[in-house]
Amino acid sequence: MLLLSKIKDRSRLASNITWLYGLQGLNYLIPAAMLPYLVRVLGVEQYGLIAFAQAIAQYFVTATDYGFNFSATRAIAQHREDKKEVSRVFWTVLTIKGFLTLLGAVVLGAAVVYIPRLHSSASVYFAAYVGVIGNALFPQWLFQGMERMRSISIITGLAKLASALLVVLFVRGPGDTFLAALLLSGGFLIAGIVGVVVALRNHVSHFVVPSRGDIHGSLSEGRHLFLTTAAVSLYSNTNTFIVGILAGNEQAGYFSLADKIIRAATGLIAPMIQASYPHTIRLMSQSRDAALGFIRKTIERSAGVGLLVGLCIVVSAKPLAHIAFRQNAFAVVALVRWLSLFPVLAAINYILGVLALIPFGFDKSQSRLLLAVGMVNVGIGFIFIPRYGALGGVIAMNVIEVLQIIGSIVILVRGGVGIFSRAKVPA
């Protein structure tokens, strides 16, 4: 019986990884395929404006997520056989997200009115906010906790494909910048609506009015994870924002191009880690040593893939950039090659954070680390970006990944978690 249970767990994990690779393929390949088209049709400066607006929208995405992609996923994974509890968590999280989304819209409206830089392109910023609404609606945390990665892959993949097709059909020149921003965000809104419908039909048994205690409990449980994700945005998202502020839309466009290309490559590793999170939670409940052994193997495999991806980036950056970006290729190639080590660094960071620090209860320490690292990133950005433009943002990205790895290892070692110990663990 135990052997059958292990085989079933491994089969579910493999299936989830496979579907997440399909999702990552659509999530990254579709936007990556759209980059050359958008740059040629809109121009680097108008594309940079969209990237700048999306960077601002991403702050609101972080606020509305409130760490629920981890805390709510954990709650669903622990009670997924109890439909009553699943329904309670679902409606509580959706209620909080709805309130935060409305609050975010008010904040954005005030910023657009009182900040001249935003006021001149207000429509583009509101178009980008449509993606925030869609992201708040989409119950990724529910599907991930249920280990139904197939649902996530199909819904978001088809929605983004539809969004990309509409962009190609209707965006024809720099005057269509607002339309391009709206259509790009529209894919998230479609996915959000469909995701809620699927969740209600398949996983949520009945409507539950969240109590004050439910809302307070969810906010309290997700607080440190929210601080963690907010701190992550200080270096994963802020660089585009700072480049746009200090160096202009054109440099923001170049930085965004390099960032999207490198994150598309890094996306080859992410599915293995995402699907492993609920699996690690289950292993932790069975055996701490088994969980550590699984984490170590995941680090080894992901680091190997990351190094291979980085090598491919160095070799293929120049020819691919010339094909895709033509006259803009020189600037993009230099930035991408500077980021060739980013995939392996990001993979190790993601594993240490998601599979080690969170399951082993270091939520508070992790949020403090990421907040400190994020502040350092802002400081580095303000030093290097005015002088080097987009390259300054790239330098900051690499430095911060290294600092985060060192900090995560220190936290684990001080907490008595021998993450790199070679002690024998169960298979």
N, C-alpha and C positions, 0 to 999 in steps of 0.2 A: 504493500500500500504506500509506504514511504517513497519507494522508487518510482511508482506511478505518479505520485504528487510532484516529485522533482522533475520528471519528464514533462509533465503538464506545465509546470512553471517555466521551464526552459523553452518549451514550444510557444507559450504565450509571449515570453520576452522576445524571441526571435521574430514572431509575427509583428509585434509592436515596433521593433526596430525596422523591419522591412517597410511597414506602412509609413513610418516617420521619414525614412529615406525618400519614399515617394513624395511625401509632403515637402521635405526640404528641397527636393529637386524642383518642384513647382514654385515654392516660395522664393528660391534664389535664382533659378534659371530663367524664370519668366521676367523678373525685374532686370536681371543681367542682360537678357536679350533685348529688353526695352531701352537700355541705356544708350546704345548707339543711335537709335531712332530719335529719342527725345533730344539728345545733344545736337543732332543734325537739324531737326525741325525747329526746336526752340532756341538753339544757341546755348553756349555754356553759361552765360549770365542768367538767362531766364530759367534754365535748368537748376542753376544754383539757388535761385529764389525759391523754387519748389522744395529743394533739399533743405533750405533754411527753414521754411514753413513746416516741413515734416519733422525737423529737429525740435522745433517748439512744440508741435503736437505730441511728440514722444514723451515730453515731460508730463503732459496730461494723461497719456497712456499709463505711465508709471504710477501716477497718483490714483487713477481709477482701478488699477490692478491691485494696489494696496497689499502686495505680497500674497494674494489669494492663489496664484498659480502654484504656490508651495503649501501654504497653510490649509487652504480648502482642498487641494489635491490630497494632502495627508489625511484630512478628516474623511473624505470620500473613500480613500483606499482602506481606511480602518473600519468603515461601516457600510461597505458597498452592498452587503447582503441584506441590510435593513433599509427598506424603501422609505419608511417613515422618517428615519434619520437623514437619508439622502435628500428627501424633499425639504426637510427643515433647513439643511445646509444650503441647498440650491436657492430657495427663496430669500434666505437671509443675505447671502452674498450678492444676489441680483439686486436686492433693495439698496444695499450699501453702495454698490457700483452705480446704480441709477442716480442716487443723491450726489455722489462725487462727480458724475458726468455733468449734471446740471450746474453744480458749483464751478466746475472748470469752465463751462461755457460763459458764465458771468465774468470770471477772471479774465478770460481771453477777450471778451467784449470790452472790458475796461482798459486792457492793455492796448488794444487796437485804437481806442478813442484817444488815449492820452500819450501814446508813444508815436512820434512822427514817422519813425522808420517803419513801423508796422501799419500805420494809417494809410500810407500811400499804396499799399497792396493788400488792403483789408480782405478783399474777396478770396485771395489765395489762401490766407491763413484760416478763414472760416471753412474753405473747401477741405483743407488738410484736417480740420477738426472732425469732419464726417467720419474719418478713420478711427478717431477716438471713440465715437459712439458705437461703431461696429465692434471694436475691440472689447468695449465694456459689456456688450451683449453676448459675445461669443463665449460659451462656457467651456473653455479649454480645460480648466481645472477639473470639471466634472468628468469629461471624457478621459482625461489622463488618469484620474483616480480610479475610474472603472476599468482602466487599461483597454480602452476602445480607441486606439490610435487610428484605426481605419476611418472612423467617423471624422476625426480632425482632418485627416489627409484629403478625403474626398470633398468635404464641404469647402475648406479653405482653398484647395487646389483649383476646383472648378470656378469658384468665385473670382480668384485672381486671374485665371485664364480668360474669363468673360471680360474682366476689367481691362486686360491688356489688348484684347481684340477691339474693344470700343475705342481705346486710345489710338490705335493704328487707323481705325476707320474715320475718326472725327477730328483728331488733332493734326493741323496742317501747317502751322506757323507760329512765330513768337506771340501773335495776338491771341493764341489759344491757351495761354499759360494757365488761366483759371480753370478752363475746361479740363486740361490735362491733370491738374491737381485734384479736381473733383472726381474724375473717373478713376484715378489711382486710389483714392480713398473709398470710392464706391464699392470696390471689391471686399473691403473689410466689413462694410455695412451689410452687404448681401450675405456674407458668411455669418455675421452675427445673428441676423434674423433667422436664417435656416438652421443655425446651430441651436437656438432656443427651441424652435419647433421640434427638431429631432430629440432634444433632451426631454421635452414634455411628453412626447409620444413613447419613448423607450425606457427612460430612467426615473422620471419623477411621477409618483403615483397620484399626488393630490396637491392642491394649493394650501400653503401654510402662511398665516400672517405672522411675520417675525415678531417676537416679543422684545422688550427692551433688553432683557437679559441675553437673548440670542445675539442681538446686534452688538451689545457691549462685549460679549465673549468673543465674537468673531474679530472685532476690531482689536481687542487685547491680544488675541492669539497671533494675529498677523502683523502686529506693530513692528516687531524687530525685523521681520522679513520684509516689510515695507521699507524700513530704513535701509535694509540691505539693497533692495532693488533701486531705491532712490539714490543711494551712494554709487551703485553701478552706473547709473545714468550720468553721473558727474564725469565719467571718463569714456563711456561708450557712446554717449550722445552729445555731450557738451562741446566736444571739439569742433563738430560741424557748426554749432551755434557761435562759438568763439571766432572761428575762421571767418564766418559771415559778418560778424560784428567788426572785427579788427582788420580784416583783409578784403572784404567785399564779396559780392555774390559770385564773381568769376572764380576766385580762389576757393570759395565754398563749393562751387560746382566741381572743380578739380579734386578737392579733398573727398567729396561725396562719391565721385566716380571710383576713386581708388579704394575707399572704405567699403563700398558695395561689392566691388570685385573680390576683395580679400575676405569679406564676410561670407560671400557665396562659397568661396573655397573652404572656409572654416565650417560652413554648414554641412560639409561631407562627414564631419565628426560628431556634430551635435545630436543626431537621432539616437546613436548608441547610448549617449549619456541621458537624454530625456527619458527614453524608455526604461532606463535602469533605475530611475529614482524610486518609483513605487516598488520595484523589485528589491532594492536595497532596504527600503523600509520594512518589508516582510522578512528579509534575512536578519535584520537587526532584532526583530522580535523572537527569532529562533536561536541565533548564535552571533555574538559580537565578532568572533574570530572568522566565521564564514563571511560576514559582511566585509571585514577588512580584506580578506583574500580576494573577494570579488572586486573591491575597489582597486586593489593593486593591479589586478589583471586588466581592468578597464583602463587604468593609467598607461600601462605598457602598450596596449594595443592602440589606444588613441594617440599617444605620443609618436608611435611609429607611422601611423597614417598622417599625422600632422607634418612630420619631417618630409615625407614623400610629397605631400601637397605643396609644401614650401619649395622643394626642388623643382617641381613642375612649374610653379609660378615664375621662378627665376629664368627658366629656359624658355617658357612660352610667352612671357609678358610682352616682349617687343613685337613679334609678328602679329599677335592677337590685337594689340592696341592699335597698330597701324591699319589693320583691316577694319576695326570697329570705329576708331575715332579720328583717323586720318590726320588732319593738321593739328589736332589736340593730343596726338599720341605721345609726343616727347615728354610732356609734363606728367602724363598718367603713368608711363613706364617707370620713370624715376621713383614716383611715390609707391607704386605697387612693389617694386623690388626692395625698397626700404622696409616693406611690411612682410617680406617673405617668411620671416620667423614667427609672425603673428599666429598662424594656425596652430602650431605646436604649443606655444605659450598659452593661447586662449583655451585650448583643450585641457591642459593640465589645471588651469585655473578653474574652469567650469566643473571638472571632476572633484577637485578639492573642496569647492564651495557647495555644490549641489549634492554630491554623494558622500561627503565626509563631514563637513562642518555642520550642515543642517541636520542630518540624521543623528549625529552624535551630540546634538544639543548645544552647539556653539553659536546659536543664532545671534545672541547679543554681541559676542566677540567679533563675529563676522561683520555685523553692521558697523561696528566701530572701526574695524580695519578698512572696510570699503569706503567709509566716510573720510577717513584720513587719507587714503590713497586718492580718492576723488578730489579732495582739496589740493593735494600735491599736483594732480593733473591740471587743475585750473591754474595753479601757479606756474607750472612749466609752460602751459599754453600761452599765458600772458607774457612770458619771457621770449619764447621762440617764434610764436605766430606773427607778431608785428615785423620781425626781421626776416623770417623765411616763408611766411604765408602758409600754404597748405602743407609744406614739408615740416613746418614746426608742429602742426597737429599730428603728423605721422610719427615724429620723434617722441612726442608725449605718449602716444599709444604704446609704443614698444617699452619705454621706461616703466610705465605704470603696470604692464602685465608682469614684468620681472619683480617689481616691488610687491605685487599682490601674491605671487607664488611664495616668496620668502615669508611674508606675513602669515599666510595660511599655514605653512609648515610649522612656524613658531607656535601658533595657537594650538595646533594638534599635539605637538610634542609636549608643550607645557601642560596640556590637559590629559596627558597620559595615553594618547592614542598613537600607537606605533605604526603609523600609516606606511612607512617604508621598512619596517622590521621584516626580516626574512624568516620569522618564526613559522613553523609548519602549521598550516590551517587546513580544515576539512575541504575536500574537493567540492 
